[in-house]
Amino acid sequence: AAIEKAIIMSNQTKASCRQLKRRMVVRSQKGALSSVFLLALIFGLLILGSIAVDFVHGFHIRKQLQVAADSGALAGAYMLTAPAPTQFQQKKAMSWAVEMVGRNASDNQPLIADGETVAVDVEINSRPMKYPHTCEVTITRQMPTIFARFVGFPSMPVSAMAVGGAYAGLRTISPNQILPIG
């Protein structure tokens, strides 16, 4: 009788062990979907965050391009103060605008128009006795991306535009033209 009791208890123990294993298997599968979802969510947020870094960098580059476009437009407008700017003055205005843009830098790289990474477009609008005479400068730069290249965007175009205007006879005094008196 004692042996039969031990065999019955052994069978009951085996059955309870099997039930316990089944419960453990069911428990371990219940949280599997949420952990996979969590991993996918973290991966997606990392991708969005890294692309956001590139966009913020693009805004920084745009600010630098805007400063360069402003200085180029003002330099070009400086040559357009005659009542009827000649072709020479218009060409000089264009060259001054391009030169002034080239004196600026974006991402520690000079903004010299090469047609591939930096494009500078200067448009002069001067009609005789129609004011203001304007110099419009547009700068476009292909900004290399940091993280977006991993999802297929190796570069991103960034551009800025500025217009400088001048009325006849309003040239300012250049440095060193006035000497202090007394």
PyMOL commands that set and color helices and strands:
alter all, ss='L'
color gray80, all
select helices_A, chain A and resi 2-30+32-78+87-102+148-151
alter helices_A, ss='H'
color red, helices_A
select strands_A, chain A and resi 105-106+109-110+118-127+130-144+155-166
alter strands_A, ss='S'
color yellow, strands_A
deselect
rebuild
show_as cartoon
